[in-house]
């Protein structure tokens, strides 16, 4: 089987590398490769993406702007990409199925699939339109965004989502029939993200994510005040300076590490007593899954998306988005090593059973087999 994975609109392999997630994202498709699936990454980058191809080999890399200058401006990029449909279709003539990495930009993948007469899978780690609205997206642009998303859902042979909650959100908003969905959880490399050996000492609080308002790092800093514990923050964004000032003002020992490559995160996760994430909304947060896989006690906001991953009181703790409530839960966890160990052990078991990189790709492969067969294609030979 050969799969063409179309990157999100305006996202390149270089962007993945800069964000520190290249190995994590490519690792899933390398695992699919072990199951007999050859993947082509169709990126919105230029020649610089080809220079990164060795890091994802044997995955093929097809940057759509490798032979031309990457356009500037939102509409210029959109128009330039659509003009490349015939060229892309010729380059991808031998593929069996087309898939998006996220929904936005899926119109390009749908165009190519339609031109080739191949099945098209719209994969979305979150519902894009709902996320746009929750993030305060322009009211004037909302009809366009909703129309674009709806068009992609309608054109897809199947829609892959990581949780039942996201499926239900799409069903309600866009009327997509349930039989069109496949649930493919986000996967974790449980050999890389694993608990420390023995009774290694843990301490402090760790948070990983973009330093943007939606992540509520300011609330976490306020919750940390008075604990006397260290806070390690991994990630970057527009809020960094303000958050550094806030931590100084509240006398919180906060260390801002910037972006750290994903393969280097396990060391931090294994050393933390608590992993905290207080997002206003989530899809199916990979950083929480990785913390759980390391057996780290998780304290997270009680919001859709996070609820699908963390079972409150069983595999982590969910909290209201208030500094007072979150602070009480944080102090309780920091003072109770036995409870942290209980939650962390249960979280690790949940990841191994439901989110392991050894299992999730097999789920997707079965779904892809059925989709290809339904369109009259050939199933992959037995491995």
C-alpha positions in Angstrom: 0.0 0.0 0.0 1.2 3.5 -0.8 -0.2 6.5 1.1 0.2 10.2 0.3 0.0 12.3 3.5 -0.8 15.9 2.8 0.5 18.3 5.4 -1.7 21.1 6.9 -2.0 24.2 4.7 1.2 26.2 4.8 3.0 23.7 7.0 6.4 22.2 6.0 8.7 19.5 7.2 11.0 22.4 8.3 8.2 23.6 10.5 7.9 20.2 12.2 11.7 20.3 12.8 11.6 23.8 14.2 8.8 22.8 16.6 10.7 19.8 17.8 8.1 17.3 16.7 9.6 15.9 13.5 10.7 12.5 15.0 7.4 12.1 16.8 5.2 12.8 13.8 7.4 10.8 11.3 7.7 7.9 13.8 4.1 6.9 13.3 4.5 6.5 9.6 7.8 4.7 10.0 5.8 2.2 12.1 3.2 1.9 9.4 6.1 1.3 7.0 7.0 -1.8 9.1 3.5 -3.0 8.4 3.9 -2.6 4.6 2.7 1.0 4.0 5.0 3.2 2.0 4.3 6.9 2.8 4.9 10.1 0.8 4.9 13.4 2.8 3.4 16.1 0.6 4.6 19.3 2.4 4.1 23.0 1.8 7.9 23.6 1.9 10.6 24.1 -0.6 14.1 22.6 -1.2 14.8 22.9 2.5 12.4 20.1 3.2 14.4 17.8 0.8 17.5 18.5 3.0 15.5 17.0 6.0 14.5 13.9 4.1 17.3 11.7 5.6 15.7 12.2 9.0 12.5 10.5 7.9 13.9 7.9 5.4 12.5 5.7 3.9 9.5 8.0 3.9 9.5 10.0 0.6 9.3 13.8 0.8 7.5 15.8 -1.9 7.7 19.5 -1.1 5.1 21.3 -3.4 7.3 24.4 -3.7 10.7 22.6 -4.2 10.9 24.0 -7.8 9.7 27.5 -7.1 9.8 30.2 -4.5 7.3 29.7 -1.7 4.6 32.4 -2.1 3.9 35.0 0.5 0.5 35.9 1.6 -2.4 33.7 2.6 -4.3 33.7 -0.7 -1.2 33.5 -2.8 -0.2 30.3 -1.1 -3.7 28.9 -1.5 -3.8 29.8 -5.2 -0.3 28.5 -5.9 -1.0 25.2 -4.2 -4.2 24.6 -6.2 -2.4 25.3 -9.5 -0.1 22.5 -8.7 -2.8 19.8 -8.6 -1.9 18.4 -12.1 1.8 18.2 -11.3 1.2 16.6 -7.9 -1.2 14.1 -9.4 1.4 13.0 -11.9 4.0 12.6 -9.1 1.6 10.6 -7.1 0.2 8.4 -9.8 1.1 5.2 -8.0 -0.5 5.9 -4.7 -3.4 3.9 -3.3 -4.9 6.4 -0.8 -4.7 10.1 0.0 -4.9 11.3 3.6 -4.6 14.7 5.4 -2.5 15.2 8.5 -5.0 17.8 9.7 -8.2 19.0 8.2 -7.2 22.6 7.1 -5.8 22.5 3.6 -7.6 19.2 2.9 -9.0 20.7 -0.3 -5.6 20.1 -2.0 -5.6 16.5 -1.0 -9.2 16.1 -2.1 -8.4 17.6 -5.5 -5.5 15.2 -6.1 -7.4 12.2 -4.9 -10.4 13.1 -7.2 -8.1 13.6 -10.2 -6.4 10.2 -9.6 -9.7 8.4 -8.7 -8.3 7.3 -5.3 -9.9 7.2 -1.9 -9.5 10.3 0.3 -9.3 10.2 4.1 -9.7 13.4 6.0 -7.8 13.0 9.3 -8.3 15.6 12.0 -6.8 15.6 15.4 -9.4 18.2 16.4 -12.4 19.8 14.8 -11.0 22.8 13.0 -14.1 25.0 12.8 -15.0 24.6 16.4 -11.4 25.2 17.4 -11.4 28.4 15.2 -14.5 29.7 17.0 -13.2 28.8 20.5 -9.9 30.6 19.7 -11.8 33.8 18.8 -11.5 33.6 15.1 -13.0 36.4 13.0 -16.8 36.4 12.9 -16.7 37.6 9.3 -14.5 34.7 8.3 -16.4 32.0 10.1 -18.8 31.2 7.2 -15.9 30.7 4.9 -14.0 28.5 7.4 -17.1 26.4 8.1 -17.9 26.0 4.4 -14.3 24.9 3.7 -14.4 22.3 6.5 -17.8 21.0 5.5 -16.6 20.7 1.9 -13.7 18.5 2.9 -15.9 16.3 5.1 -18.3 15.8 2.2 -15.6 14.9 -0.3 -13.9 12.4 2.0 -14.4 8.7 1.7 -13.7 8.5 5.4 -12.9 10.8 8.4 -10.4 9.7 10.9 -10.5 11.2 14.4 -8.7 10.3 17.6 -11.7 10.3 20.0 -15.5 9.7 20.0 -16.0 13.2 21.3 -14.5 14.8 18.2 -16.6 12.5 16.0 -19.8 13.6 17.8 -18.8 17.3 17.4 -18.4 16.8 13.7 -21.7 14.9 13.4 -23.6 17.7 15.2 -22.0 20.6 13.3 -21.8 19.1 9.8 -24.2 16.2 9.7 -21.5 13.7 8.7 -22.9 10.2 8.9 -21.4 8.0 11.6 -20.5 5.2 9.2 -18.0 7.6 7.5 -15.8 7.8 10.7 -12.9 5.7 11.9 -11.5 6.3 15.4 -7.7 6.2 15.3 -6.2 7.3 18.7 -3.1 9.4 18.9 -0.1 7.0 19.4 2.8 7.1 21.8 6.2 5.5 21.5 6.0 3.6 24.8 9.7 2.5 24.5 10.9 6.0 24.3 8.3 7.4 26.8 8.6 5.0 29.7 8.8 5.4 33.4 12.2 5.6 35.2 13.7 2.5 36.5 13.5 1.7 40.2 12.4 4.4 42.7 14.0 7.3 40.9 13.4 10.6 42.7 10.9 13.0 41.1 10.4 16.6 41.9 8.8 19.8 40.6 6.1 20.4 38.0 6.5 20.2 34.2 4.3 21.7 31.4 4.8 21.3 27.7 3.1 23.4 25.0 2.8 26.6 23.1 3.0 29.7 25.2 -0.2 31.1 23.9 -3.4 32.3 25.8 -5.3 29.1 25.1 -2.7 27.1 27.2 -3.3 29.2 30.4 0.3 29.0 31.6 -0.4 32.1 33.7 -3.0 30.1 35.6 -0.4 27.4 36.3 2.1 30.0 37.5 -0.5 31.4 39.9 -1.3 27.9 41.1 2.4 27.3 41.7 2.7 30.3 44.0 3.6 29.3 47.5 4.4 25.6 46.7 8.1 26.2 46.9 8.5 23.8 44.0 10.2 24.4 40.6 8.2 24.8 37.4 9.8 23.7 34.1 8.1 25.1 31.0 8.9 23.7 27.6 7.7 25.5 24.5 7.6 29.0 23.1 5.2 31.6 21.9 3.9 35.1 22.1 3.2 35.0 25.9 6.7 34.1 27.0 7.9 37.5 28.2 4.7 38.2 30.0 4.8 34.7 31.7 8.5 35.2 32.7 7.6 38.5 34.4 4.6 36.9 36.1 6.7 34.2 37.6 9.2 36.7 38.9 6.4 38.8 40.4 4.8 35.8 42.2 8.2 34.5 43.3 7.8 31.2 41.4 10.9 29.3 40.5 10.0 28.9 36.8 12.5 27.9 34.1 11.5 28.5 30.5 13.4 26.0 28.3 12.0 27.1 24.9 11.4 24.3 22.3 13.0 21.0 23.1 13.1 18.2 20.5 10.5 15.5 21.3 13.0 12.7 21.8 14.6 14.7 24.7 11.3 15.2 26.6 11.3 11.7 28.3 14.1 12.7 30.6 12.2 15.8 31.8 9.0 13.8 32.1 10.6 11.0 34.2 12.1 13.6 36.6 8.9 15.6 37.2 6.6 14.9 40.1 3.5 16.3 38.3 2.8 17.1 34.7 0.3 20.0 34.4 -1.6 21.2 31.4 -4.4 23.8 31.8 -5.6 24.4 28.2 -9.0 26.0 27.6 -9.7 23.3 25.0 -7.9 20.3 23.4 -8.2 17.7 20.7 -6.5 14.6 22.0 -3.3 16.1 23.6 -0.2 14.1 22.8 1.9 15.8 25.5 -0.5 14.4 28.2 -0.4 11.0 26.6 3.5 11.1 26.7 3.5 12.2 30.3 1.1 9.3 31.2 3.3 6.9 29.3 6.2 8.0 31.5 4.1 7.2 34.6 4.0 10.9 35.6 1.0 12.0 37.6 -1.1 14.4 35.4 -3.1 17.4 36.5 -5.1 18.8 33.6 -8.0 21.1 32.9 -11.5 19.5 32.9 -12.3 20.3 29.3 -13.4 18.3 26.2 -10.4 16.5 24.7 -8.6 16.1 27.9 -11.5 14.2 29.4 -11.2 11.6 26.6 -7.6 10.9 27.7 -7.5 11.4 31.5 -9.9 9.4 33.7 -10.4 11.7 36.7 -9.1 10.1 39.9 -8.0 7.0 38.1 -5.3 7.9 35.5 -4.9 11.6 36.5 -6.7 14.5 38.0 -9.0 16.9 36.2 -9.4 20.4 37.6 -11.5 23.5 37.0 -9.8 26.4 35.3 -9.2 28.5 38.4 -6.0 29.3 40.1 -7.5 28.5 43.5 -8.9 25.1 42.6 -6.0 24.1 40.5 -3.6 25.2 43.2 -5.3 23.1 45.9 -5.1 20.0 43.6 -1.5 20.7 42.7 -0.4 21.1 46.4 -2.3 17.8 47.2 -0.5 15.9 44.5 2.9 17.4 45.3 2.5 16.3 49.0 1.4 12.8 48.3 4.0 10.5 46.6 1.9 7.4 47.0 -1.1 9.0 45.2 1.2 10.2 42.4 2.6 6.7 42.0 -0.9 5.2 41.9 -2.1 7.6 39.2 1.1 7.2 37.2 1.0 3.4 37.2 -2.6 3.4 36.1 -1.8 6.0 33.4 1.0 3.9 32.0 -1.3 0.8 31.8 -3.9 2.8 30.0 -1.4 4.0 27.4 -0.1 0.5 26.8 -3.6 -0.8 26.3 -5.0 2.0 24.1 -2.4 4.4 22.7 0.8 2.4 22.0 2.7 2.9 18.8 2.7 -0.9 18.6 -1.1 -1.1 18.4 -2.6 2.1 16.9 -1.1 1.8 13.4 -2.6 -1.7 13.1 -6.0 -0.2 13.7 -5.5 2.4 11.0 -4.2 -0.1 8.6 -7.3 -2.3 8.9 -9.4 0.8 8.2 -7.4 1.8 5.2 -7.6 -1.7 3.8 -11.4 -1.5 4.0 -11.6 1.9 2.4 -9.4 0.9 -0.5 -11.3 -2.3 -1.1 -14.6 -0.3 -1.0 -13.3 1.8 -3.9 -12.4 -1.3 -5.9 -8.7 -1.2 -5.0 -6.5 -4.1 -3.9 -6.0 -4.9 -0.3 -2.4 -5.2 0.9 -1.0 -8.7 0.8 -0.9 -10.5 4.2 2.3 -9.7 6.1 
